[in-house]
Amino acid sequence: MYRVLSVGLDSSISFKRNVLLQSAGYSVISSSSLKEAVNRLRAGDLDLILLCHSIPATDRERMTCLIRASGSLAPVVSVAETKGQRDVFPDATFDESDQSSFLSSIHEILASSANKRFARTARIGNGFEARRVKNSLRHRLSERYG
C-alpha cells in the first residue's frame, strides 16, 4: 500500500481529499502544519507528498526544497485550486476538481516514481539489492492493482 503524506492547512479540504485517497486504497498520513509535516517526513518512508493549495505558495516552495534536501525520493505534488495553476518546484501540479482524473494522475506519478527509484537503486546498489527493490515494487503494485 502506498503511503501518502497529505499536507494542508484547511481541515475540511484535507478531510475530503484524504477520504478520497483512502477509498482508492492509499494509506494517508495527514498533517495540518508545516512543522508536523517535516516531522512526519523525517519519521517515515513516504511514497508521495501532497501539498494543498491552502498552504501559501512560498511555504509550498520551501517545503518542496526541504523535501529535496532531505534526500527523499518521494514525488511532491501540489494540489491546485484552479485549473492552470502551477507551482515552480513540485514534480507535478494536479487539479482535484475531477476526482477520477486526480486519482489517475496520482497513480501515474507513483508508477513513474517507482520506476525511478528502481533505476536509482540499480545504479548505486549491488545486484541483490536491485532485485530486492524490484521484487518489493512488483509486490506493492500487484497488491494494489492485482
Steps between C-alpha positions, in 0.01 A plus 500: 500500500635841406557746783392856419580801715219751451589849624235769522397782728125477428368197690177467297687489167758260641231272642320470164827433315613245757170310481528493120856365517415244768202376300741445210718283724774741604630527855467871584700678764350842558682809618341833584819701545836529328686414821296183540558416132877532544488269803293242310737526204795423725318218678374292212551344164259689275404430141335834418466842656194714419513873574158666508421839351398607854874532574643834380709467182824606669451234768428235235824597326699488826346164589590358158860621536519347847369168371760499223776591745397213729587250227145373471419344164126544550340713231352829616162594356338837541121496499367797305195700593428589138584347163821631354655588835857370516760510775866530410673226700269196533519203265142566392198716567157336489153646503266288713171625355465173304555226759561214257754706304666603828531137615623391158768771509606390850532140378708607198745705703538218754570249222752737345663558839526126563686458171739786589566353845579163346734652243682702766541196725621291208768762425625540856430158651623153439304244299338349808374838619362584154311168488366556852368846410356376171318213673373735769363741239336217306338374818368844593362561151337157482361544851341827391398425142480121491 
